[in-house]
């Protein structure tokens, strides 16, 4: 088998495994069934991946690597940090292109072993830190409230395929809806941040 053929086989297995994992559920798919699905003998599949977990990890790791690159200014050739609107658009485009990958990242994590989970958590933290660094100075203050709000926004963005599927919205309508939801949440958090607790009276007062 040539190198080109090996890579083609590798990509085909990954694409078909992704589809099978998402549609049937990771826990319901065995290596034997996966081999049958991609048209290989079970023994041949092990030449590409030593286990189902290794294949699953490979698929989930890839999405976080791509998300990390997505929030980097160099990704778009920009000279300055990305705006929140830029990142919303970039996420929506990626969701349109790879909805199943986002679903697998959320659903498949629990099927990884401890070491694999730790590596994915590390990748996810790198991506989240890069996202927050890209928007916090210009969009939201770098304080506890801002950090919590941005982490919530990140989780929301990564769940968009399930939120927007079968909604019959075009890209412009999706962008408008998501941006309004996020900016509305930021506005509420900003207003909450202008309150400071009066602990002696157990009330909040405006600064």
C-alpha positions as CSV (number, residue, x, y, z in Angstrom):
1,X,0.0,0.0,0.0
2,X,1.4,3.4,-1.0
3,X,1.6,6.3,1.5
4,X,-1.2,8.1,-0.4
5,X,-3.4,5.0,-0.2
6,X,-2.7,4.7,3.5
7,X,-3.7,8.3,4.2
8,X,-6.9,7.9,2.1
9,X,-7.8,4.8,4.0
10,X,-7.1,6.6,7.3
11,X,-9.3,9.6,6.4
12,X,-12.1,7.3,5.1
13,X,-12.1,5.3,8.4
14,X,-12.2,8.5,10.5
15,X,-15.0,10.0,8.4
16,X,-17.2,6.9,8.5
17,X,-16.4,6.3,12.2
18,X,-17.5,9.8,13.1
19,X,-20.8,9.3,11.3
20,X,-21.4,5.9,13.0
21,X,-20.4,7.1,16.5
22,X,-22.7,10.1,16.3
23,X,-25.7,8.3,14.7
24,X,-25.6,5.2,16.8
25,X,-23.7,6.2,19.9
26,X,-20.1,5.5,20.8
27,X,-21.1,2.9,23.4
28,X,-23.1,0.9,20.9
29,X,-20.3,0.6,18.3
30,X,-17.7,-2.2,18.5
31,X,-14.5,-2.4,16.4
32,X,-16.0,-5.4,14.6
33,X,-19.0,-3.3,13.6
34,X,-16.9,-0.4,12.7
35,X,-14.7,-2.6,10.5
36,X,-17.8,-3.9,8.7
37,X,-19.1,-0.4,8.3
38,X,-15.9,0.8,6.5
39,X,-15.5,-2.4,4.5
40,X,-12.5,-3.8,6.3
41,X,-11.7,-7.1,8.0
42,X,-11.5,-6.5,11.8
43,X,-7.8,-7.3,11.8
44,X,-7.1,-4.8,9.1
45,X,-8.8,-2.0,11.1
46,X,-6.3,-2.5,13.9
47,X,-3.5,-1.6,11.4
48,X,-4.9,1.9,11.5
49,X,-6.1,2.3,15.1
50,X,-5.2,0.0,18.0
51,X,-8.6,0.5,19.7
52,X,-11.9,2.2,19.5
53,X,-10.8,4.6,22.2
54,X,-7.7,5.5,20.2
55,X,-9.9,6.3,17.2
56,X,-12.4,8.3,19.3
57,X,-9.6,10.3,20.9
58,X,-8.1,11.1,17.5
59,X,-11.4,12.5,16.3
60,X,-12.1,14.6,19.5
61,X,-8.5,15.9,19.7
62,X,-8.7,17.1,16.1
63,X,-11.7,19.3,16.8
64,X,-10.1,21.1,19.8
65,X,-6.9,21.6,17.8
66,X,-8.9,23.2,15.0
67,X,-10.9,25.3,17.5
68,X,-7.6,26.6,19.0
69,X,-6.4,27.6,15.6
70,X,-9.7,29.2,14.9
71,X,-9.3,31.9,17.6
72,X,-5.7,32.8,16.6
73,X,-5.3,36.1,14.8
74,X,-2.9,34.5,12.3
75,X,-5.7,32.2,11.2
76,X,-7.3,35.0,9.4
77,X,-4.1,37.0,8.7
78,X,-5.3,39.7,11.1
79,X,-3.0,42.1,12.7
80,X,-5.0,42.5,15.9
81,X,-7.1,40.4,18.2
82,X,-10.3,39.0,16.9
83,X,-13.6,40.6,17.9
84,X,-16.4,38.6,19.5
85,X,-18.5,39.0,16.3
86,X,-15.6,37.6,14.3
87,X,-15.4,34.6,16.5
88,X,-19.1,34.0,16.4
89,X,-19.0,34.0,12.6
90,X,-16.0,31.7,12.6
91,X,-17.7,29.2,14.9
92,X,-20.9,29.2,12.9
93,X,-19.0,28.5,9.7
94,X,-17.1,25.7,11.4
95,X,-20.4,24.3,12.7
96,X,-21.9,24.3,9.2
97,X,-18.9,22.4,8.0
98,X,-18.4,19.9,10.9
99,X,-21.6,19.6,13.0
100,X,-20.9,15.9,13.8
101,X,-17.5,16.6,15.1
102,X,-18.9,19.1,17.7
103,X,-21.5,16.5,18.8
104,X,-18.9,13.8,19.2
105,X,-16.7,16.1,21.3
106,X,-19.5,16.5,23.7
107,X,-20.9,13.0,23.7
108,X,-17.8,10.9,23.3
109,X,-15.6,12.4,26.1
110,X,-16.9,10.0,28.7
111,X,-15.8,7.0,26.7
112,X,-12.1,8.0,26.8
113,X,-9.7,6.6,29.4
114,X,-8.3,8.9,32.2
115,X,-5.1,9.8,30.3
116,X,-7.0,10.7,27.2
117,X,-9.5,12.7,29.1
118,X,-6.7,14.7,30.7
119,X,-5.2,15.5,27.3
120,X,-8.5,16.6,25.9
121,X,-9.1,18.8,29.0
122,X,-5.7,20.4,28.4
123,X,-6.5,21.0,24.8
124,X,-9.9,22.5,25.7
125,X,-8.3,24.8,28.3
126,X,-5.8,26.0,25.7
127,X,-8.7,26.8,23.3
128,X,-10.8,28.5,26.0
129,X,-7.8,30.6,27.2
130,X,-7.1,31.7,23.7
131,X,-10.7,32.6,23.1
132,X,-10.9,34.7,26.3
133,X,-7.6,36.4,25.5
134,X,-8.9,37.3,22.1
135,X,-12.0,39.1,23.3
136,X,-11.8,40.0,27.0
137,X,-9.9,43.3,26.7
138,X,-12.1,44.8,24.0
139,X,-15.4,43.2,24.8
140,X,-15.6,42.3,28.4
141,X,-13.6,43.2,31.5
142,X,-11.0,40.6,32.7
143,X,-12.7,40.0,36.1
144,X,-14.5,37.1,37.7
145,X,-17.9,38.0,36.2
146,X,-16.4,38.4,32.7
147,X,-14.5,35.2,32.9
148,X,-17.6,33.2,34.0
149,X,-19.7,34.8,31.2
150,X,-17.1,34.1,28.5
151,X,-16.8,30.4,29.6
152,X,-20.6,30.2,29.4
153,X,-20.5,31.7,25.9
154,X,-17.8,29.2,24.8
155,X,-20.0,26.3,25.9
156,X,-23.0,27.8,24.1
157,X,-21.0,28.3,20.9
158,X,-19.8,24.6,21.0
159,X,-23.4,23.4,21.4
160,X,-24.7,25.4,18.4
161,X,-25.1,22.4,16.0
162,X,-27.8,20.9,18.3
163,X,-29.4,24.4,18.9
164,X,-29.6,25.3,15.2
165,X,-30.3,22.0,13.4
166,X,-33.6,21.9,11.6
167,X,-34.4,25.5,12.4
168,X,-34.5,26.5,8.7
169,X,-32.4,29.6,9.3
170,X,-30.0,30.9,6.8
171,X,-26.4,31.9,7.8
172,X,-27.3,35.5,8.2
173,X,-30.3,34.8,10.4
174,X,-28.2,32.3,12.5
175,X,-25.5,34.9,13.0
176,X,-28.0,37.6,14.0
177,X,-29.8,35.3,16.5
178,X,-26.6,34.0,18.1
179,X,-25.0,37.5,18.3
180,X,-28.2,38.9,19.9
181,X,-28.3,36.1,22.5
182,X,-24.7,36.6,23.4
183,X,-24.6,40.4,23.5
184,X,-27.8,40.3,25.5
185,X,-26.2,38.0,28.0
186,X,-23.1,40.2,28.2
187,X,-25.2,43.3,28.7
188,X,-27.0,41.6,31.7
189,X,-23.6,40.5,33.1
190,X,-22.3,44.0,32.7
191,X,-25.2,45.5,34.5
192,X,-24.8,42.9,37.3
193,X,-21.1,43.8,37.5
194,X,-22.1,47.5,38.2
195,X,-23.7,46.3,41.4
196,X,-21.7,45.7,44.5
197,X,-22.9,43.8,47.5
198,X,-23.6,45.6,50.8
199,X,-22.9,42.7,53.1
200,X,-24.1,44.4,56.2
201,X,-27.5,45.0,54.8
202,X,-27.7,41.8,52.6
203,X,-28.6,44.0,49.6
204,X,-27.0,45.2,46.4
205,X,-26.4,48.9,45.7
206,X,-25.3,50.6,42.5
207,X,-21.7,51.7,42.4
